[in-house]
Amino acid sequence: MARLGLDDVMKKFRLCLFGLVAGLALSGVDAIAESAEPAFDLSGAWQLDRTENFEEYLKESGTPWWKRKLAKLGSSRMRQSIKHDGDRFEIESESPVETRTDVIIADGATQRSVKTAAGDMMTWTAHVEGDVLVVDGHGELGHRVVRREIVAGSMVMTIINPDASTQCRLYFKRAPIE
């Protein structure tokens, strides 16, 4: 018996998947192909529950002492309210330092320049990778990538500095809507 190569296995898999989708569509179950929108939804109110590697991340990223203290204060009681509709995300962030609303269009092309709480200018673009909102920014802070995803019922916000190979995570739990 001849062994199948990876290409042969992938062809057979695609044929089986195509057959399954075609069979469901013919039987009236067309929800699979109903929308190009992402399958996940970040909508809701989220309260910061805990952080992982936050102070270390800021220090390794070259953030001055006073900006690290401002960031720590800002994240101490952070809350995010997210409205998610297709590739549009409206994120209201509330903290002791500021309250701001950002509209993110996750089409991979729309750029938005914003001033951070510490006064640094950043230009962001966003896209969706599977079930993850990825916001990629460049500016006075250097290069930053912010990933938001749902993991075990929590929203996990991973902040990455590709220039320094560092990252931190902020874990949010569902919060009552006020």
C-alpha positions in Angstrom: 0.0 0.0 0.0 1.4 3.4 -1.0 1.8 6.1 1.6 0.0 9.3 1.1 2.0 12.5 1.1 0.9 15.6 3.0 -0.5 17.2 -0.2 -2.7 14.1 -0.9 -4.0 14.1 2.7 -4.8 17.8 2.4 -6.6 17.3 -0.9 -8.7 14.5 0.6 -9.5 16.6 3.7 -10.6 19.6 1.5 -12.8 17.3 -0.5 -14.4 15.9 2.6 -14.9 19.4 4.1 -16.4 20.6 0.8 -18.8 17.6 0.7 -19.9 18.3 4.3 -20.6 22.0 3.7 -22.4 21.2 0.4 -24.5 18.6 2.1 -25.5 21.0 4.9 -26.3 23.7 2.4 -28.5 21.4 0.3 -30.3 20.3 3.4 -31.2 23.8 4.3 -28.6 24.4 7.0 -26.8 27.4 5.6 -25.7 29.1 8.8 -22.0 28.1 8.1 -21.7 30.4 5.1 -24.2 33.0 6.4 -21.7 35.8 7.2 -18.1 36.9 6.8 -18.1 38.3 10.3 -15.8 36.8 12.9 -17.3 33.9 14.9 -16.3 35.5 18.2 -17.8 38.5 20.0 -15.9 40.7 22.5 -19.1 42.8 23.3 -19.8 43.5 26.9 -18.4 45.1 30.0 -15.1 43.8 31.3 -13.4 44.5 34.6 -9.6 44.0 35.1 -9.1 41.0 37.3 -5.4 40.6 37.3 -2.2 41.3 35.3 0.8 39.2 34.4 4.3 40.6 33.8 2.9 44.2 33.5 5.6 46.1 35.5 8.4 44.0 34.0 7.0 44.5 30.5 6.9 48.3 30.9 10.5 48.4 32.3 11.9 46.1 29.6 10.2 48.3 27.0 12.1 51.3 28.2 9.1 53.1 29.7 10.3 55.8 32.1 9.6 55.4 35.8 6.9 58.1 35.9 5.0 56.6 33.0 5.2 53.1 34.6 3.6 54.5 37.7 0.9 56.3 35.7 0.3 53.0 33.7 0.1 51.0 37.0 -2.4 53.5 38.5 -4.4 53.5 35.2 -4.7 49.8 35.1 -5.4 49.4 38.8 -9.2 49.7 38.3 -9.5 49.4 34.5 -12.8 48.6 32.9 -13.5 48.2 29.3 -16.9 48.3 27.6 -16.8 46.8 24.1 -19.4 47.0 21.3 -18.5 44.6 18.5 -20.3 44.7 15.2 -18.6 43.0 12.2 -15.2 44.6 11.8 -16.1 47.6 13.9 -15.1 47.6 17.6 -16.0 50.5 19.9 -13.9 50.3 23.1 -14.6 52.5 26.0 -11.8 52.3 28.6 -12.3 53.7 32.1 -9.5 54.0 34.6 -8.4 56.4 37.4 -6.2 58.2 34.9 -8.7 58.7 32.0 -11.8 57.6 30.2 -11.6 57.3 26.5 -13.5 55.8 23.6 -11.7 54.3 20.6 -13.3 53.1 17.4 -11.3 50.4 15.7 -12.0 49.2 12.2 -10.4 45.8 11.9 -10.0 45.7 8.1 -6.2 45.7 8.1 -6.0 49.0 6.3 -7.7 51.8 8.3 -5.2 53.8 10.2 -5.9 55.8 13.3 -3.6 58.1 15.2 -4.3 58.5 18.9 -2.6 60.1 21.9 -2.0 57.6 24.8 -2.8 58.4 28.4 0.9 59.3 28.9 0.8 61.7 25.9 2.6 59.5 23.4 1.3 59.5 19.7 0.7 56.1 18.1 -0.7 55.1 14.7 -2.8 51.9 14.8 -4.2 49.5 12.3 -6.3 46.4 13.2 -7.3 43.1 11.8 -8.9 39.9 13.0 -7.0 36.6 13.2 -9.4 33.8 13.8 -11.0 34.7 17.2 -8.5 37.4 18.1 -8.6 41.2 17.5 -5.1 42.3 16.7 -4.2 46.0 16.9 -0.8 46.9 15.6 0.7 50.3 16.5 3.8 52.3 15.7 4.9 55.7 17.1 6.7 57.3 20.0 6.4 54.2 22.1 8.0 52.1 19.3 6.2 49.1 17.9 3.3 47.6 20.0 0.8 44.8 19.3 -2.3 44.4 21.4 -4.3 41.2 21.1 -7.8 40.7 22.6 -9.4 37.3 22.8 -11.8 35.3 24.9 -10.2 32.5 26.9 -12.2 30.4 29.3 -14.8 33.1 29.7 -12.3 35.9 30.3 -11.1 38.5 27.9 -7.3 38.3 27.7 -5.5 41.4 26.5 -1.9 40.6 25.5 0.4 43.5 24.9 3.5 42.7 22.9 6.6 44.8 22.2 8.2 43.0 19.2 11.2 45.3 19.3 12.1 44.0 22.8 10.5 40.6 22.6 8.5 41.3 25.8 4.8 40.9 26.6 2.3 41.2 29.4 -1.2 40.0 29.8 -4.3 41.7 31.4 -7.1 39.4 32.4 -10.6 40.8 32.4 -13.8 39.2 33.8 -17.3 40.0 32.8 -18.7 43.0 34.7 -22.2 44.1 35.2 -23.3 46.7 32.7 -23.8 50.1 34.3 
